């Protein structure tokens, strides 16, 4: 069953030395496979923040919109089993649904 409200996925990522030890071609293939999966599952990027050189903990922070929880679960499976992302990236993820900020603090 498809949820009418997109799932918002907030992620924090720090690249591990193992990622940079890959050849340039292997890094390119990794990112190409990653992007193809994101597109196939219907992810829409809301924002990507490059924190390198500005934050000691994270290299990137991203906000994504997903069409369903099923798509998020398939993404998690792909990251774990096919990309084996934890070999190359330290990361954490938070899930939620969008909420308007329009009325916040308004009388």
C-alpha positions in Angstrom: 0.0 0.0 0.0 1.4 3.4 -1.0 1.5 6.1 1.6 0.2 9.5 0.3 2.8 11.3 2.4 6.4 10.8 1.1 8.9 9.5 3.5 11.6 12.0 4.3 15.1 10.5 4.8 17.7 12.7 6.5 21.2 11.3 6.2 24.6 12.1 7.6 27.7 10.6 5.8 31.5 10.6 6.3 33.6 8.9 3.6 36.0 6.3 4.9 39.6 6.0 3.6 38.5 2.7 1.9 36.4 4.8 -0.5 39.4 6.9 -1.6 41.6 3.8 -1.9 39.3 2.6 -4.7 40.6 3.3 -8.2 39.0 6.3 -10.0 37.1 3.9 -12.2 35.8 1.9 -9.2 34.6 5.0 -7.5 32.8 6.2 -10.7 31.1 2.8 -11.0 30.1 2.8 -7.3 28.5 6.2 -7.7 26.8 5.3 -11.0 25.3 2.1 -9.5 24.2 4.2 -6.4 22.5 6.9 -8.6 20.8 4.3 -10.8 19.2 2.7 -7.7 18.1 6.1 -6.3 16.5 7.0 -9.5 14.8 3.6 -10.0 13.3 3.8 -6.5 11.9 7.3 -7.1 14.1 9.2 -4.7 13.9 13.0 -5.1 16.8 15.0 -3.6 15.6 17.9 -1.6 19.0 19.1 -0.5 22.6 18.0 -0.3 25.0 19.8 1.9 28.7 19.5 1.5 30.3 19.8 4.9 33.8 18.8 4.0 36.3 21.2 5.7 33.5 22.8 7.7 32.3 20.0 10.0 34.5 17.6 12.0 31.9 14.8 12.1 30.2 14.7 8.7 31.2 15.2 5.0 27.6 15.3 3.7 24.1 15.9 5.0 21.3 15.1 2.7 17.5 15.4 2.7 15.6 13.0 0.4 12.0 12.4 -0.4 10.9 8.8 -1.0 7.5 7.7 -2.5 6.9 4.9 0.1 8.4 3.1 3.1 8.8 0.1 0.7 11.1 2.1 -1.4 13.1 3.1 1.6 13.4 -0.5 2.7 14.5 -1.6 -0.7 17.1 1.2 -0.7 18.4 0.0 2.7 18.7 -3.5 1.3 20.6 -2.3 -1.7 23.0 -0.2 0.4 23.6 -3.2 2.7 23.8 -6.1 0.3 24.8 -4.7 -3.1 26.8 -1.5 -2.4 28.1 -2.8 0.9 28.1 0.9 1.8 29.3 0.5 5.4 32.7 -0.6 3.9 33.1 2.9 2.4 30.9 5.3 4.4 30.1 6.0 8.1 26.5 7.2 8.1 23.3 7.5 10.1 19.8 8.0 8.8 16.6 9.4 10.3 13.1 9.0 8.8 10.0 11.1 9.1 7.3 12.8 7.1 7.2 16.4 5.9 5.5 18.9 8.1 4.7 22.5 7.2 6.7 25.2 9.0 4.3 27.9 7.7 2.2 28.2 10.9 5.1 27.7 13.4 5.1 30.5 16.0 2.2 32.3 14.2 -0.7 33.7 16.3 
